[in-house]
Amino acid sequence: MDKIIRCITSDGSIMASAITSTNIVATAQQVHSLSPVATAALGRLLTGASLMGAQLKQRRAALTVRIKGDGPLGVMVASATSDGNVRGFVENPNCETEHYENGHINVGKAVGSNGTLYVVRDYGTGEPYTGVTELVSGEIAEDITSYYANSEQIPTVCALGVLLDKQDGVLLLAGGMLIQLLPGATQDICDKLEANIKKLDSVTTMMAKGMAPLDMCKAALEGFEVEVLDEMPVHYYCTCSRQRVEQSFASIPDDQLRSMVNSTGNVEAVCHYCNKKYLFTAKEIEDFIKARKERSKNK
C-alpha cells in the first residue's frame, strides 16, 4: 500500500514529507498503456503532485500540476486532493524512450526543458490560486523545486524516483520526498540540512534498501529531533462520474451536442484520467436539451 508521511523538526525549522507511490504509478501505467519514458515522467509528476496535495490544509482542497514542455510527451497533468490521492494523464503515452549513456531514461528530453509548469490550488472557497514558472530541466523534481523557490519563495528540495526494469520496462519502485525550510530557519540549520541532502541516496535506492517513508525523512533530517505530523494511505483515484459528464454538457450548444451523436446513436465521453467510457443515447441528449430549455424559461 502506498503512503505519505509528513514530519517536522521539533524546532519548527524544517518540514519533510516522503511517499511510496509504486502502486499509484503502476495503476497509471496500466490505465494509460504508458511507454517506459511516459511511465517515468508521469510517475514522477503523480508522485510530486500527491506530496504537494497532502500539504493542503483544507479538507476538500485540490491541486493540479500541469506541465507543457517542448518535448514529444506533450502536456502532462496530475491532480491531487488534500488526502494525497492523485490521478493524471499524458498527451503522448506512447512516446519513444531514449536513455542516457548510464542507462537511465532521458525524461528531460521527452518532457522538454523549454516550457511552463502551472500549479492550480482550489480551496473551494473562491477563485483558485495559480502559480506559473518556466521549466528548468524537464526532469520534474528540479522543476517543482524551482516552482517553490520562484513562485512561492519557499526553499525546497524535491526528489522523485521511478525505477523500471531495463529489459522489459516493468515498474519496480516509485517514491519521492519534499523537504522545505520554514520561516525562522537559521544559516546553521540550512547548512546542516544541505550536508544531509548531499549524503542521501536516490529515493528508489533508499526504497530498494527497505527504507520506509519515515526512514527517508529521518535520513534527510539526521541530527534533528523529528516529530511525525501525520501518515496517510494514498491511491490513484479518479473522481469522474456520469453526473459530472452531464454537468460538462451544460457549456455545449444544442447543435454541437446533437452533432456528437455517433453512427451507433450514442454520445461517447471518455475520461482523460482513467479512460472510463460513458455512453449517452440520442434520446438522453434530446432530453437533456429539453430540460435545459425548460430551466431557462423558468428563470
N, C-alpha and C positions, 0 to 999 in steps of 0.2 A: 504494500500500500504506500502510495506517495504521501509525503507530509512536509509541512513547513514548521520550523521552529524559529521564534523571534526572541532575541536576548538583548540585554543592556548591561553595560558595566555599572557596578554599584555606585560609582561617582557620577553617573549620568552623562558621560562624555562620548560614548560610542554605542551605536545601535548596530546589531548584526543579525541577519536572517540567513537561513540556509534551507534548501529544499532538495528532496529527492523527487525527480519528475519522470522516471523511466516509464511508468505506466501511462502518464499523460502523453508523452512523445510517441510511445508505441501505438496508442489509440489514434493519434493524428496521422501517423504513418499508414495505418490500415485504412482509416476513413478516406484519406485523400490519395492513396496509392502513390506515396511520395518516393522520388528517387533519393539516393543517398545524400546528395547535397541539399535537396529540399528538406529532407528529414533533419539534417544538421542545422540548417538555417531556421526553419520554422520551429524546431525543437528548442533552440536557444531562445527564440522570441517568446514562445509559450512559457518557458521556464522563467524568463525575466519578468514577463507580464504578471505571472502568478505571484512572484515575490513583491512586485510593486502594488498589485491589487490588495494583498494582505496587509499593507500599511495603511489602507484607508480606514478611518475611524468609524464613519457612519455605516450602519448595518446594511443598508440597501445601496450603497455606493458602488459604482462600477468604473472601470478604467479600460481604455482601449489604446493600444500602441500600434501605430501604422508606419511601416517603412516603405518608402518609394525610392528605390535606387535605380541606377542606370545599367544594372546587370540583367542577365537573362531570366532570373527568377521573377522579375516584375514586382508588383505590390504584394506585401505581406501584412497580415493583420492578426493581432491577438487581443482578445477581450477577456478581462478577468473581473471577478466580483471581489468584494471585501473579505470573503471567506477563502480566497485563493483559487477557487475553481476557475477554469480557463477554457477557451475554445479559440480556434483560429483557422486561417487558410492562407494559401499562397497562390498567386496568379498562374504560375507555370510549375505545377507539381512534378512534371516530368523532365525538368531541367537537367541537362547533361552534367555529369560530375567530373570535375578536374581536381587534381591533387598537387600539393606542394612536393618539393623534392624529398622531404622527410616522410612522405606518405600520408600526411594529414589532408583532409578535404579542404579545398580552397573555397571557403564560404564567402570571403570578402569579394572575390571576383564574380561569384554568382549573384550576390546582392548588389554589388557596385559601390564604389566609395563616393560617387557623386549623387547626391540626393538628399532627402529630408526624413527626419524622424518626428512623428507627431504623437503627442500624448494628450488624450482627452479624458478628463476626470468628470464624471457625472455624479453629483451628490444627491440628485433627486429633489433638490430644493430651489432650483432656478437654472440660469444659464450654465452649461458645463464650462469648466476651465480648460483651455487648450494651450499647450506649450509646443513650440517648434524649434528644432535645431538641425543644423546640417550634419550629414553623416561624416564620420571620421575615417572609418575603415571598411564598413560593411560587415564587420565581424560580430556585430550585435552587442556584445558585452562592452566593448570600448565605446560604442555609440550611446548606450544607456548611461555609462559613466559620464560622457560628455554632456548628455542632456541634463543630468542633475547639476553638473558644475555650471553650465551656461544658462539654463532656463530657470533653475530653482536656487542656484548659488549654495548648493549643499555638497561639500567634499565627499565623494563617494568612490567606492571600489566595487565594481560588478564583475563577477566571474561566472561564466556559464560553460557547461560542457555537455556534449552529446557524443558518445562513443559508439561507433559502428564497427562490425566485423569487416576487416579489409577485403576479405574474399567474397562474401555474399551480401554485404550491406545490411545484415541483421543488426537491429539495435541491441546494444549490450547494457549501457548505462546512460543516465542523464540526470543532471542536477545543477545547482547554482548557489551563489552566495551574493548578498548585498550588504555592504558594510558602510556605514555613514558616520561622520563626525557630527556631534551635536553642538549647539551653541555653548561656549564656555570651555571647549577643549583647548588645552594649553599646547605650546610647541613641543614640550617634552612628551605629551601624550601622542601627538601627531608622529613624532619621530619613532616612538616605541611601536606604534601600530604599523608604520611603514616598514620597520625592520621585520616585524612578524609576517607581513604580507610577502616580503621578498623570500621568505623561507618556505612559504606554503607550496605544497604540491598542487597540481591542477585538480579541479573538482572531481573529475572522473577517476583520477589516480587515488584520491582520498577515499572515494566510494569503493573502488576496487580493493582497497586495503581493509574494507569493512567499517569505515567510519560513518556514523550516523550524522544527521544534521547538527545535533548538539556537539558532537565531537569536532566537526568542522568549525563551528562557531568558537569553541574553546581554543582551537589551534590558532585561529586568527586573532584571538584576544588573549594570547598567552601572557601571563604576568598581570592580568587584570582580574578582579573579582567579578564573576559573571552571574547575572540573575536571569532566569527564564521568565519571559513575559507571557508567552502563550505557545501552544502547539496545536496544529490542526491538520486533519487529513485533507488532501486536495485531489481533485479529479479533472479529467477532460469532460466538461459538462456543457451541453448546448441548451439554450433557453428557448429555442424555436417552438412554435406550436401552430396549429391550424388557425386559431384565433388571431395570432399575430400576423399571419399571412393575409387573412381577411382585412385586418386593420391597414395593411400596406396598400390594399386596393383603393383605399379612400382617396389617395392622391392621383389616381389614374383616371383620365377622362373616359366617358362611356364608350365612345367609338374605339378607343385604344384597348379597353378591356375586352370588347367583343372580338377584336382582331387577334387577341391572344389565344382564342379557341383553336385547337389544332385539328388535324384531319380525323382524329378519333372522337371529336366532340367534347374535348376536355381542355381545361387550362391546367398546365403542369407547372408548379412552382418548386424549385429546388433550393434548399438551404445551403448557403456558401460554407457554413461552418461544419455541418455534419452530413451533408449530401442527402438528407431525408427529403423524400418527394411528397408533395401534397397535390392531390387532384381535385379539381372543381369542375362539375359538369356545366354545359352551356346553360342549362336551366338555373343552376345555382348562381351563375354570373348574372343572368337576367333578373333573378330575384334580388340579388344584391343591388343592382342598378335601380330597380323599382323601389326598394326600401330606402335607398339614398335619396331619391327624388321625393318620397313621402316625408322624410325627415326635413328636407329643405323647405317643403311647402309649409310645414307646421312651425317653422321658426318665426 
